[in-house]
Amino acid sequence: MKFHCSSEPSPLLLNLKKDAGIGDLKKLIAAQTGTRYDKIVLKKWYTVFKDHIKLSDYEIHDGMNLELYYQ
């Protein structure tokens, strides 16, 4: 699965397997942005995604938008 993250100063493009977890996605974002992964929060509406749950369990797929926050 490919993720496009519209972040400042430059956008990120991340590739993950479908069986990857939210924690894996957060670690890739952290590596690209230079932030600690435990300070990143991923949300969709009012749902905060937990690190130990897989992307497929949350039904996250290509083309889906997620909200990225720093804690």
PESUL-V878783 format. One line per field, one symbol per residue. ss: DSSP state (A for helix, B for strand, O for the rest). phi: phi as a letter, one per 20 degrees, with the letter a starting at -180 (. if undefined). psi: psi as a letter, one per 20 degrees, with the letter a starting at -180 (. if undefined). A space follows every 50 residues. Layout:
# PESUL-V878783
ss=???
phi=???
psi=???
This chain:
# PESUL-V878783
ss=OBBBBOOOOOOBBBBOOOOOBAAAAAAAAAAAAOOOAAABBBBBOOBBOO OOOBOOOOOOOOOOOOBBBBO
phi=.dcddeceecfdccdcffefefffffffffffendfffeecdcbldeefe feefgffelecgneecedcde
psi=qppponqqiqqqoqpqqhjqrhhgghhggghhijqphiippprodjpppq hiqqghhjlprpjqpqppqp.
